[in-house]
Amino acid sequence: MGTDVFDCPICSTPLSPPIFQCSLGHFVCSACHDKLPGTDRACSMCSRPVLDRCHGVECIVGSVLLPCSYALHGCTAAILYHQKGEHEKVCLHAPCFCPENGSGFASTTEALLGRFTAKHDWPITAFKYYEPFDVPVKADVHILHGSGEEVEKDNDSDLFLLHIGYPDAPLHSVSLVRVQAHAQEYGVGCSVGFSWFMGQYQVATLDFIRTSSLSNGLPKCSFCIVPEVRRGGGGPVMLSVTIGINTEEDEEDDNKEGDDDDSHVKVGENKEEDEASHKAD
């Protein structure tokens, strides 16, 4: 017997108490029951009144246990069918994925970090929160591995992928994603600064870095464009990146796979300053 027999026929969500039925035994969840037409709550399938609780089905759905979908990744929980979706939204064993096409690799961020460095040979930069670090402008995926020493956060989640795209004319697009199966209670933002020519310094900021499990590959969420070399033959451009933890809760969660919303991007600022006040590139 398939578990779909325990789903509401109207909204298709798992049935949970209270459950209502008509005289012909058609079930409906509480939320849909309240929306049925008329004072008698006419059944959507037979138009008979839906007035009675179905305690027998409530007992059944309260005893149907299923394994977590992430059992292969270490979760041993047995979950009530109607609670399975909520459990898996926060399950600590939910995996992240290798974004390369056809890879199929899924595991913890710690295991992904090893795969990224060994299998793909992507450059890696270790950083500390709130301390600037340099990344060269080179078309590739750059691994950023954060240290949680200065904040009481879960170090296993401190994995970011900085993607510098292949050049469009002389410029590269830059995107940054936080690799995590679930959004956390705290947000992470960043600023990226660079100098293109003498006396110029530009800063782009993200209030909240997108969170993704990478199940659909790297999200397309570029927030700035940068040159590869400085004007006048001044050498390669270096990005000065600073990542910090926000104390405000991110109300618009960026863990939606495949969503290209850039609503958390702040427009970069051009600052005409003495270049001596910045690190020479």
N, C-alpha and C positions, 0 to 999 in steps of 0.2 A: 504494500500500500504506500503510495506516495505521500509526502508530507503536505502537498498542496491541498489535500482534503481538509486541513486545519487552517486554511486561509479564508478570509472573508471573501465571499463571491462578488462583493461590490468594489472594495478597495484593494483586494488581493494581499493585504497585510496579514500576518499571522494572528489568529484569533487568540484573545486573552480575556479573562473574566473582567466584567460581566459579558456574557454571550446571550443573545436573544434569538428566538425562533418563532415561526408562524405555526399554524396547526398542521401544515404539511411537512414540517421539519426542516424548512429552509433557515439556515443560520445567518446571523449578521452580527458584526462587531458593535460595540457600544457607540462608537463615533458615528458609524453609518446609520445605526438605529435612530439616533437623535435627528438625523436629516431626512428620514422617510416621510412622505407626504401624509397629511391628514392627522386627525387626533388619534386614529387607530394605527398609525404607522403602517401604511399599506406595504406589503412585501413586494419587492422589485421583481420577483419571479412569478408570483401567483396572485398578487393583490390582496391576499388575506391579511388580517391584522397581525402585526408582530408585537405581541404584548408580554409574552412569557419568557422568563429566564430559563436557560437550558443548563441545569446544574450537572447533568450527566456529562455533557461535552466539556463543561468547565473542569470537571475532575480529570477527564482524559488529557486535555491540553496542559493541565497542571502536572502531568506525570510523564509526558513524552520528552525524553532526554536524548540529545544528539551531541556528537563530538564537535569541537571547534574546527572550523575550516583550516586552521593553522596547526592542526595536530602534528603534521609532518615537520613542523618547525619547533616543536617542543611543548605545545599547549596540551595539557592533560585534562582540561575542564570538561565536565559533562553539563550541558546547558539545556534548560527548558527551551522547547522549540520557539516559543514566542519571545524569548529573551536572547536568542542567538544573534540577531542583528546588532543589538545594543552591545553585547559582549564583544563582538568582533570589531566594533568601532574603537575599542580601547584596549584590545588584547595586546599584551606586551610581546607576544610571539609573532605578531604580524610582520611579514618580511618586507624588505626593500628589494629593488630589482636592478640588475645591470641594464643600463639604457641602450646598449648596443643591439642592433637588429638581429634577431635570431638567437640571442644568447640564452635566454630562458633561465639564467641564474637568479636565484632569490634566496636571501638570507639576511642576517643582521647587518647593521652598518659596519660593524667591526670586520666581518667577513668580506663585505663589499670593498672596504678599504684595501684589504690584501689583494683582492682580485684586480682592482683598478691599477695598482702599482705593479703587480707581477704579470698580469695578462695583457693589459693595454699600454703599459709603460707611460701612463700619464704623469706629468710632473706633479710633485706634491710639495705643499708649503705648510709647515706647522705654524700656528699663530696663537696668540693670547688675546682674549677679549679686551677691547678698548685700546689695544696697542697697534699702531699702523705697521704694515708690512708691505713689501714690494712684490709685484708680479709683472713680468715682462709682457708686452703686447705681442703675442704670438698666437696665431690661429690654432687652437687646440682646446681640450678640456683640462683645466687645472684643478687639482684636488686641494682643498683647503681643510686641514684637520685642526680643530680648535682644542685648546686646553681649557678645562673648566675649573682650574685651580682658584680663580678669583671669584667664582660664583658657585653657589651650591646647586648645581644642575647636573643632569645625567650626561656624563662624558660620552656615553655610547652614541648619543645623538648628534655630537658635534662634528658632523661631516657635511661639507658644502662642495658643490661643483661650480666653478667659475668657467663659463663657456665664452671663449673669444672666437667669434665667427670668422669665416673666411672673408677677405676684404670685399667691400662694395665700393668700387673706385679706390681711393686711398684710405678708406675708413673701415674699421671693424665694429661689429655690434658686440655688446657685452651683456651677458645675463648671469644671474647668480641664483642657485637653488639650494635649499636646505634639505638634505636627504633624511627623511623620516617617514615612518609608516603612518603616524598620526600626528596631528597638530598638538603642540604642548600648551600648557597654561600660560606660558610666557612667549613673547615674540622676540625676533632678532632682526635688527636693522643694520645698515652699513652705509659707508660713504666711500666714494672712489674719486681720487684726485689725480690729475696729470697735467703736465706742461708740454705744449706743442711747440712753442717758440719763446724767445727771450721776452720776459716781462708778462707772460700770460700763464694763468693757472686756472683750471676748470675743475669744479667739483659737482658730482652727481650723487644724490642720496636716495636710499630706499628706507621708508619707515618700517616696512615689514618685508623680510625676505620670504619668497614663496616656499612653502613646504610641499614636498612631493615624495612619494614612494618610488617614483620613476617607472611605475608599471606601464605607462604609455610613452616611455622614452623621456628625453630631456624636454621640459616645458619650454615653449617659445615665449620668453618673458624678458626680452632685452630692455634695458633701462637707460643705456647711453651708447654713444658711438665714439670711437677713439682712433687716432692715427697710429701707425706702426713706427714711423720714424719722425724725428723732429725736423722742422723746416731748417733749411740751410745746412744740411748735413751734420746736425748736432748729435747724431747717434740715436739708438732706439728709445722709444717712449716706455717709461715704467709707470705702472699704476700703483698709487699709494692707497692701499685698502685698509679700512678700519671697520671691524665688526663688533657690535655691542648688543647686549641684551636689553630689551625694552621692559619697563615695569608695567606699561599699560597693556591690557588684554587686547589681542587682535580680534575685533568683532567680526571681520569678514575673513573667514578661514580660507587660505590659499591652497588646501589639500585636495582641491577639485582637479582630478586628472584631466589633462587636455585643455584646460581653460586658459586662455591667453590674456586674461584681464590684467592690466597694468595699473590698477587703481591706487596702488600704494607707492607709485613713483612720484618723487618730487623733481621738479625741473632743476637741472643743473645750473650752477652759477658760474659766470666768467668773472674772474678777478684779475684786474690789471695791477699786479704787484711786483715789487722788486724780487727777482728770481732768487736772490740770495737768501730770502726768507724761507725758501723751500729746498728740499733735497735736490741737488743737481741730478739730472737724468743722463 
